[in-house]
Amino acid sequence: MNGLSDLVAPEAILARLPASSRRQALQAMADALAKTQPVNARVAFEAVLIRERLAGTGMGEGVAIPHATIQGLAHPIGAFARLETPIEFDALDGRPADLVFMLLSPADRAADHLKALARVSRFFRRADLREKLRAARGADELSALFASAVQSDAA
């Protein structure tokens, strides 16, 4: 399949999020999603918080992928934030996250959620892409990185 540009709208990319807590970061990301997608920010925030209480979504290497399923979506959607100060997301390596991708999927399409989650995870497992995301100068460069992964993941 392709990269992540079909999941995250450029307007849902927060290039420098000054959040001081996990809740604050997740709220800002849910708000950004609600501005670009047909999703209620409060519903999105609460669904992701419930999932976070079950187990942290830190995948290591400074990356977290908070995710949830909610009613009313037609397809998976996402938001991305590069945090100014890394925040704890309970990663196995103990490292706080500075790269956070929030994924929301339709509640009635579990297979689509798992496929999208696998795509996001594969993207962030690549050290070269993590470093490029950290070095990008703004939302436009970040958006271009999500789009350019289409070609590099196709091989």
Legacy VTK file of the C-alpha trace (Angstrom):
# vtk DataFile Version 3.0
C-alpha trace
ASCII
DATASET POLYDATA
POINTS 155 float
0.000 0.000 0.000
1.051 3.637 0.099
2.551 5.862 2.782
0.662 8.008 5.241
-0.354 11.059 3.217
-3.850 9.604 2.717
-4.289 9.331 6.504
-3.087 12.743 7.658
-4.229 16.056 6.176
-1.586 18.805 6.070
-3.780 20.866 8.434
-3.583 18.057 11.029
0.221 18.272 11.201
1.465 20.155 14.248
5.112 20.953 13.572
5.966 22.323 17.048
3.493 21.375 19.733
4.385 22.897 23.130
2.410 20.335 25.179
3.484 19.650 28.747
1.460 16.460 29.279
0.089 13.486 27.369
-3.471 14.739 27.866
-2.581 18.191 26.539
-0.884 16.724 23.453
-3.775 14.373 22.725
-6.318 17.187 23.147
-4.428 19.443 20.712
-4.224 16.623 18.185
-7.939 15.804 18.522
-8.723 19.513 18.027
-6.562 19.600 14.885
-8.324 16.523 13.502
-11.743 18.009 14.182
-10.851 21.067 12.090
-10.047 18.950 9.033
-12.154 15.800 9.364
-15.751 14.895 10.227
-14.916 13.987 13.825
-15.894 15.475 17.175
-12.767 16.544 19.064
-14.138 15.531 22.466
-15.210 12.079 21.237
-11.801 11.540 19.616
-9.919 12.726 22.712
-11.928 10.543 25.091
-11.622 7.446 22.879
-7.837 7.815 22.696
-7.613 8.464 26.458
-9.550 5.278 27.183
-7.136 3.339 24.964
-4.132 4.983 26.672
-5.406 3.806 30.069
-5.343 0.189 28.854
-1.690 0.364 27.828
0.718 3.074 26.750
1.104 3.578 23.025
4.798 4.439 22.974
6.519 2.194 20.441
10.056 3.242 21.352
12.704 5.384 19.674
10.768 8.525 20.682
7.574 7.553 18.847
4.015 7.113 20.122
0.965 6.016 18.162
-2.127 6.740 20.242
-5.102 5.169 18.515
-8.774 4.325 18.899
-11.874 3.391 16.975
-14.917 5.658 16.960
-18.366 5.700 15.391
-19.112 7.799 12.341
-15.852 7.640 10.403
-15.787 6.420 6.815
-12.070 5.549 6.847
-8.996 5.817 9.088
-7.692 9.346 9.733
-4.692 10.711 11.574
-2.934 13.697 13.059
0.786 14.159 13.637
2.597 16.234 16.244
6.260 16.901 16.783
6.516 17.785 20.450
8.819 20.552 21.639
9.431 18.578 24.845
9.199 14.765 24.748
6.350 13.253 26.793
6.092 9.822 28.421
3.879 7.366 26.512
5.029 4.215 28.373
7.303 2.867 25.640
9.109 -0.398 26.315
12.479 1.325 25.868
11.507 3.928 28.495
12.143 6.789 26.094
9.587 9.638 26.031
8.020 10.455 22.659
8.615 13.556 20.581
6.965 12.153 17.430
3.284 11.361 17.956
0.833 10.037 15.377
-2.825 9.847 16.461
-4.844 7.306 14.478
-8.645 7.074 14.507
-10.586 4.437 12.594
-14.233 3.480 12.070
-15.535 1.406 14.989
-17.200 -1.088 12.660
-14.084 -1.788 10.560
-11.488 -3.409 12.833
-9.490 -4.838 9.916
-9.044 -1.340 8.433
-7.845 -0.091 11.827
-5.255 -2.857 12.128
-4.008 -2.295 8.563
-3.674 1.459 9.125
-1.934 0.895 12.461
0.530 -1.486 10.772
1.257 1.113 8.062
1.907 3.834 10.640
4.107 1.504 12.667
6.154 0.485 9.595
6.657 4.137 8.669
7.946 5.087 12.121
10.191 2.032 12.441
12.438 3.565 9.790
15.268 5.458 11.510
15.897 7.591 8.412
12.310 8.845 8.387
12.302 9.558 12.130
15.426 11.679 11.743
13.974 13.518 8.742
10.795 14.236 10.702
12.856 15.645 13.566
14.935 17.787 11.196
12.015 19.139 9.107
11.581 22.905 9.364
7.800 23.074 9.344
4.453 21.501 8.508
5.075 21.692 4.752
8.285 19.663 5.028
6.607 17.196 7.372
3.700 16.773 4.957
6.145 16.200 2.102
7.854 13.468 4.135
4.562 11.661 4.654
3.918 11.903 0.901
7.441 10.866 -0.137
7.172 7.657 1.874
4.722 6.453 -0.787
7.573 5.834 -3.219
10.053 4.531 -0.672
7.557 2.075 0.859
6.445 0.758 -2.529
9.644 -1.189 -3.122
LINES 1 156
155 0 1 2 3 4 5 6 7 8 9 10 11 12 13 14 15 16 17 18 19 20 21 22 23 24 25 26 27 28 29 30 31 32 33 34 35 36 37 38 39 40 41 42 43 44 45 46 47 48 49 50 51 52 53 54 55 56 57 58 59 60 61 62 63 64 65 66 67 68 69 70 71 72 73 74 75 76 77 78 79 80 81 82 83 84 85 86 87 88 89 90 91 92 93 94 95 96 97 98 99 100 101 102 103 104 105 106 107 108 109 110 111 112 113 114 115 116 117 118 119 120 121 122 123 124 125 126 127 128 129 130 131 132 133 134 135 136 137 138 139 140 141 142 143 144 145 146 147 148 149 150 151 152 153 154
